[in-house]
Amino acid sequence: MGRIGRSWGAATVVLPLAVVAMFGASSPAYAQQAPTIVVADGVTQPVFGYADAIREKLFIDSTFDSDGDGLRDIIAFDVIRPRATEDGLRVPVIMDASPYYTTLCRGNDSQCKQDLDGDGLLDQWPLFYDNYFVPRGYAIILLDMVGTGGSTGCPTTNANQDNLSAKQAVNWLNGRAVARNAAGEEVVADWHNGHTGMVGKSYDGSLAMATAVTGVKGLTTIVPISGPAEYYDYVRSNGVVTRGNSYPSYLANVVTNPDRRAYCQPVRDDLAANDGDEHGDYTAFWNERSYVKKVGKITASVFLVHGINDDNVRADHMSKFWYALAEHDVTRKLWITQTGHVDPFDFRRAEWVATLHRWFDYWLHQVPNGIMDEPRVDVERAADVWQTYADWPVPGMAETEVFLQPGAESAGGLGLVPVADPVAESFQDNPSQSQNTMILNPDAVQPNRLVYLSAPLAAPLHISGTPQIRIRASADQTDTHLGAILVDYGTAERVAHRASGEGIITLPTEDCWGEASATDDGCFRQTEKRVATADYELVSKGIMDASNRQSIRVDVPLEPGTKYNFTFPLLPEDYVFQPGHRIGVILVASYPQYSSQTVQTRANIDVALKTSRIVLPVVGGTAAAHAAGL
């Protein structure tokens, strides 16, 4: 179960409130007993009020000064906790730290923090965590990242100031920092039981990872959903700029309250001056924004959720973080969905709430509900069809070399053995070539791509993990990009993750989760999967800058006409090619729909096929590939 695994004895169902009601408040055995949680059927029960819960807005002096005004930034956060905490109930915290509460807001319903009556306390709490978990004996904290919402300072787009924002609240909960209310009065968390969990999607998910990699004491578990774990990979890929125009500065502007954007302009200018858009290489700027490299400091458990078809925070954030968690034996769990950048509340709602409930009960309330004895990984195989596995990549996976075979007047082939004689095939870079042109009509010879197709498969072929391209090639210019696409050619109904909604349809109907107050009903619009029948599926893709073939830190120009070995990963996948379908591998140079910048060299590229191949993470390895007919 990992280095921080634990076990507890049999569950005890505690019903003190019911006992008091049964025997009378004056019963000497129970009159002074402090309230406590109630556990039934392995989960905490909603025995505490929501409408009468205690709501607070608090402020902590941070340890940093993001805007350089000579004053430490102040981090603001909102707390909601059961009223019974005033009578001795000790509860854990679920925290969602975010930069979005007053700008883009949260969830599919785009809920913002709202103080409707002007008393300085929240009346509308975004998302369902407060409605559902407070009655079950939890406190919820919604924390404004530095420079956003009620916090001072300026956002730094995953730099240390962003990364340390939530740590301030964890320290306060454990008596290591001072928080004050709006009147300046010191407030202590004497109701806290010592356990804190963090949860959040996208930027919020990255802040959960950022807090965990500090190793802060008192953070017990994190649940990052579709969060960037390696910020270089959010805006770069193997030396290629995928989001340019000073994207870190752009994003910092988006999350800053409009009335502070002019004030924070110097901080954004500094981000733009140091992000390296001009070369795309990995620098200290990106090292500061890496959580993968710091996984060894994590002492919390991790429940990771990601869309394998997420084209915003691509799935390599998930895979790299997951591989590092495994390397360091961190207790972990994983859900992989077929959708894009979608919250599990909107792609698997009932199962998500039930699973998250049990996860937090186990880690934060120490309820022995057996969740850690269940399979570690859930993978969505088709729309709302899930399979469980002991781990990911799926056990039995073996990296399997599939070689590129020459074509004549049509596409080349794929096989498990290389060609006997040296053969080269050529294409020319076209920086305006569209992704559709690259993929469609695979049997046709086109000047700006090379296509290699398998025969129709005789049996299913399951890949699980990270494919890799290894080619030997030369170019007639000193630089070029190289791209590769893995395609499933075969008609099937699939999750329509590239359509509006990224795989879901938002319905006009609502359902409600948890308890309500007069201003927060805990109801959210329902969703369903969006599916479509298509003749092909883009399974995975990857790019690199050829001048970064040795390292993403250093550009080394090509010598025209000289052959080099190029190796780069495609995005991770868990995918089953069905019998009768054909596997396609497409080689291109510039890939404008993957990157925001292209190298305008229009290089002519020669590929030596004898040693050029794609390495597929095949479940069952070479034997499974043989059975499929490769």
Salt bridges, closest charged atoms under 4 A:
GLU56 OE1 - ARG81 NE 3.02
ASP78 OD1 - LYS57 NZ 2.89
ASP78 OD2 - LYS113 NZ 2.64
GLU86 OE2 - ARG81 NH1 3.05
ASP144 OD1 - LYS113 NZ 2.87
ASP204 OD2 - ARG106 NE 3.07
GLU230 OE2 - LYS293 NZ 3.59
ASP233 OD2 - LYS320 NZ 2.74
ASP277 OD1 - ARG236 NH2 2.86
GLU278 OE2 - HIS279 NE2 3.80
ASP281 OD2 - HIS279 ND1 3.78
GLU288 OE1 - ARG289 NH1 4.00
ASP310 OD2 - HIS306 NE2 3.88
ASP310 OD2 - HIS341 ND1 2.63
ASP311 OD1 - ARG314 NE 3.02
ASP311 OD1 - LYS541 NZ 3.35
ASP346 OD1 - ARG349 NH2 2.87
ASP361 OD2 - HIS357 NE2 3.12
GLU374 OE2 - ARG358 NH2 2.70
ASP378 OD2 - ARG348 NH1 2.97
GLU380 OE2 - LYS529 NZ 2.38
ASP384 OD1 - LYS529 NZ 2.99
ASP391 OD2 - ARG332 NH2 3.65
ASP391 OD2 - ARG376 NH1 3.14
GLU401 OE2 - ARG470 NH1 3.78
GLU401 OE2 - ARG613 NE 3.18
ASP443 OD2 - ARG582 NH1 3.58
ASP488 OD2 - ARG494 NH2 3.30
ASP488 OD1 - HIS581 ND1 2.92
ASP511 OD1 - ARG349 NH1 2.67
GLU537 OE2 - HIS497 NE2 2.84
ASP574 OD1 - ARG381 NH2 2.74
ASP574 OD1 - HIS462 NE2 2.83
